[in-house]
Amino acid sequence: MPVSSTTLHSWLAARSVARGLPTPVSDHGGYRVNTNSDTEICRWVFARPSMEMVELARTIDRPGYFIKLCGSSDELRSVMPSGWRLDLERYFMTGRQASTSQPLPKGYTIEIEQSGMIRRVAIRCETGDLAASGHAAEIPSAFIYDRIETALAHRRKGLGRIVMASLARTKYSDVPELLVATNEGRLLYEALGWHVLSPYATASIPCM
């Protein structure tokens, strides 16, 4: 089943909250976020391919502008003009994250911060270095998980599960839970009971 525009907008709006970005606006049949970072000027996100998306791509001739689609990389590649490059495919997912998890392994400590709609969890090892972390944001229509990361030296200890469960405990209301995962992350989330709504593809013009 295709991702609905309503679900996509909810995820994107909450992601903007989590990352301190402008609210997404409707544009060319999708949603535009003016990111204005060192590596990205703007992104458009689409629930499905359309002629408006293709026409938009034809107006872009320099790096820094990204087109993203709830669809496969092959699907996006087939409609992009020449000169566009596809990034590694990701996955748009939904689930109901359990708020209980195993205790922290010995030698680790956890920090949980909450400010309005934004939450952050950090797990540190004995040296004080960051071992795992994650962010979340809750808006009236969605609770989203973002930037869930475990340092390479601290993997296979259940820290990612602890981060997810800790974020889930901060949820106030019964709204859909959403995230976008790498292929590696997808395996973790599927083990936690999440499922893929759609592949999530990204195209841009590479820097020379």
DATA-V611960 format. One line per field, one symbol per residue. burial: + if it has 16 or more other C-alpha atoms within 10 Angstrom, else -. A space follows every 50 residues. Layout:
burial: ???
This chain:
burial: --+-+--+++++++++++--+-++---++++++++-------+++++++- --++-++------++++++++++--++--+---+-+--+++++++-+-+- -------+-+-+----+++++++++----++++++++++-++++++-+++ -------+++++++++++-++----++++++---++--+----+++++++ +++++---
